[in-house]
Amino acid sequence: MSARSRRKQDFDEDIIKLIVIVVGLLFLAGYLKLIYILIVVVFLAAILIIGYVFWKKKKEASNRRYHAVKTTATESYQPQGIVPEAEEKRKQIDLSATTLKKIEWYSFELFCKIYYENSGYTVSKTKAGADGGMDLLLYQDGSASPYALVQCKARGHRDIGVKYVRELLGVMTSEKIEKGILITNSYFTRDAVEFSKNNAIETVDLYELSERVKDLEAEKRVKLIEFLETTDYTTPTCPNCEIKLVERTTKNGQSFWGCKNYPLCRYTMRMSKAED
C-alpha cells in the first residue's frame, strides 16, 4: 500500500471513530430525553468534525511542501540528462555557425574546453558561475604555468563589447598571464577588436570558431558532436546550482527562465526575443 493510501485509510478511520462517538452521545441524549444537550452535542460534533477535516488537510499540504523542497534540493546533486523535449533537437547535429550560436553559456564553456583539448592543450576549467573573468586555463608541453587564460562568452544574440575585453586584461594582469583569449558564439564590436589587438588578447568570434572547428581532424570533430548529442545545450544553466533552468510564467503571462531549485535558489533569467 502506498503512503498516500495509508494516509487516506487513517483519515477515514479517524472520521469513523468521531462519527461513532457522536452517534453514541446522540443516542444517550435521546434516551435521557435531554433535548438541549442533544442540540449542543450536534452543534459541537459538527464543529469538531469540520475542524478536524481542515486541520488534517492543512497538515498534509504542509508535509507535501516539505517533501517537495527536500526532493528538489536533492535533485540539484543528480547528474542532468537530456529532457524528452530536447531529444528531437539532438537527432541531427552539425558544427555549423547556426548550431554554435544556440549553445548556452555553461555548455559553451564545456564545448570550448573539449575544443582546446583537441587542439593540443592541457586544459583546466574553473568552477561555473562567478569565476572572476576566467573560465579556462591552457597549458603547453606539460608546463606548470598557464600559457593563456580563456574567457568564454555565449551571447548568441548580442555582440561582445570592449567592457569584457578590459575585464579580461585586468584578470591577465592580476594573474600575471601574458596571453588572453576571449571566445564567443557571437561577434565583437569594433572597439573590442581594436582594444584586444593592442593588449595581447586574441578574440575568437562565431565565424572564426566555426572555421577552426571545421579544420579539426574528423575524429576530433566527432568528439564535439558527441558532446552536443549527449547535452541539452540550448536550455540555460543556473550559475548557482549548475542545473538546467525551467520555463516559468509571470502573473502577466510573460515567460522567463527560473531555477528548478526554487525557493532554495531564486535565480532567474530573461528569455531572449528569439526564445519567446
N, C-alpha and C positions, 0 to 999 in steps of 0.2 A: 504493500500500500504506500502511495506517495505521501510526502509530508503534507501536501495540500489536502489530500483526502482525510488524513488523520486529524488535521485541524478542523475540518468540516464535521467529522464524526464527533469530536469532543464538544464542539459548539452545539450540535444537535442534542447531545446527551445532557448538556447543561440546561438547555431550554426545556427539555422534557422534565427534568428534576424540578425546575421552577414551576412548571405548569402543575405537576403533581402536588407540590406544596400548596399552591394557590387553590386547587380544587379541594384539597383536604380542609383548608381553612374555610372555604365557602360552604362545604358540607357541614362542618361543625357549627358555623354561624347559623345556617339554615335550620339545623336540628334543634339548636337552642332558641330559635326564633328571635335572634338578635339582629333586627333589620338594619340598625345604624352601623353596627360592627360589620355587617355584610357589605354595606356601601363603602365603608372605609377600606376594607380588605380588597375589594375590587379595584378601587382607585389606586391604592398603594401597589397592588400587584401589577397593574398596567404600567405605572411609572417604573417599577423595578425591572420589568421585562424590557421596556423600551430603553431604559438607561443601560442595561446590561448589553443589549444588542449594539448600541452606539459605542460603548466602551470597547467591546470586542473588535469591532471593525476598525476603530482608531488604533488599537494595539497592533492588529495585523498589518495595517497600512504603514505604521512606523517600522515594523520588522522588515517589510518589503523594501522600504527606502534604505534601511541599514545594509541589508544584503546586497542591494543594487550598488551602493557606493563601495562596499567591500570587494565585490566582484570586479567592478570597474578598475579599482586600484590594482588588483591582482593582474588584470589584463595588460597593464602597462609594462609588465615584465615578460610577457609572452612574445615569441617571435611573430612577426607580421607576415602573413601570406597574401596571396592575391585575392582580392574580393571578387565575387562572381561577376559583378558588373564590369570589372576591369578585364575579365578573361577575354572577351571579344576583341578588345583593343590589342591584345598580345598575339593574336593569331598570325598577323603579318607585320613584322617589324623590320625596318631597314635603318640605316645610319645616315639618312638624308638630313639636310638642314631642317626640313619640316618636322622630323621626329625629334631632333636635338632641341628644337625650340620649345617642345612640350614638356621637357624634363623639369620636374620641380626641384627646389633648392637642395634638399638632402640627397636625393637620388643623383643629382648632378655632381655633388661632391664625390660620391662613390664612383660615378662614371669616370670622372677626371682622375681619380686615384688609379683605377684599372688602366686607363689610357696611359698614364705616365709610367706605370709598372711595365706595360708592354712596349714602352719606348726606351727601356733600358735603365730606368732609375729605381733606386730603393726608396719607397715612399712611406712616410709616417703621417697618419691622419690625426688631427686634433679632435677633441670632443665636439659634438654638434652643438649648435646654439651660439651663445655669446663667446666666440673664440678669440676675441681681440684682433680681428683682421687677418687671421692666419688659419687656413684650412688644411693645407698640405705642406710637408717639408720634403724636399727632394735631396737625395744623397747620390754621389757618384763614386764608383770604384771602391766601395767599402769604407769610404771616409766617415769619420765620426762627426765631422762638421757639415752642416747643411750647405748644399750647393745653391739652393734657391728656395724661397718660400712662395707658396701659391695661394692666392685668394680666388675662390670660385663664386661667381655671381650669376644665379639663374634668374634672369629678369626678362623672360621671353617677350614681353610687350612694352618694355621701356629701355631706353638707351642708358649706358653707364656714363655718368658724368665725372668731371675732374675731381670731385669730392672724394670718390673712392680710390682714385689713384694717389691722392695726397695722403689718405689714411694708410694705404699700403706702404708708402715711403716712410711714414712715421714708424711703422712696425719694423721695417727693414733697419732703420737707424737704431731703434731700441734693441733689437736682437743682434745687431752687428752682422747682418747678412747682406752681401753686396748685390745680389740679384733678386728681383721680384717678378712674379708672373701674375697678371690679372686675366682670368679666363672667364668667358661668359657665353651663354647661348642667345645673346642679343648683340647689340652693337655699341660702339663707343662714340661719344660726342667728339667734335673736332678738338676742343680744349683738352679733353682727356688724352687724346692721342699725342698732341703736341707736348703736354707735360710729361708723359711717360717716356718720350724719346730723349728728353734731357736729364732723365733720372734713373737710367739703367733698369727700367721696368718694361717688360715685354707684355704687350696686350694681344690677346687672342680672342677675336670675336667669332660670331656664329659661322661666318663664311670660312675663316681661317681654320676653325676647329673641324668643320665638315671636310675640308680639303686634307687636313692632316690625318683624320680618321680613314679617309678614302685611300691614303697612301700606305696604310699599315698592311702588313702581310695578311693573307687570308685567315690563317689560324688565330691571329691576334684580333682581327675584326670579329671573328666568331665569339670570342670571349666577351666582347662588348655587347653583342647581340644577345648572348645567353643571359647576361646580367639584366638587360631590359625585359627579356621574356619572363624572368622569374621575379620581377619587381613591379609593383604598382607605381610607376614612375610619373604618373600625371596627377595623382592626388597629393596635395601638400602635406608636409610633415610638421608636427608640433615641435618647436625647438626646445621645449622644456621636457617633454616626455619621450621624444623620438618615436612617436607612433603616428599613424595616418590620421589626419583630421577628418571630420564628418560634416556633411552639409546640414546646416540648420537654417531656420527661417525666423525673422523677427515678427512681432505682432503686426507690423505694417506689410508683411508679405515679402520683405527683402531677404534674399539668400546671402549667407556668409559661411565661412569655414569656422568650426569650433572644435575644441579638443574633446576627444572621446571620454577623457577622464573628468569632465565637468561633473560636480563643482570642485573637485580636488584641484583641477587645473582650469583656469579661466581664460586661457589663451584663445584669441580669435584672429581671423584674417579676412580681410575683404576679398570678395570674389572679383576677378578682373572682368571687364566687359565681355571678353571672349568666352568666359565660362558661364555668364548669366544666361 
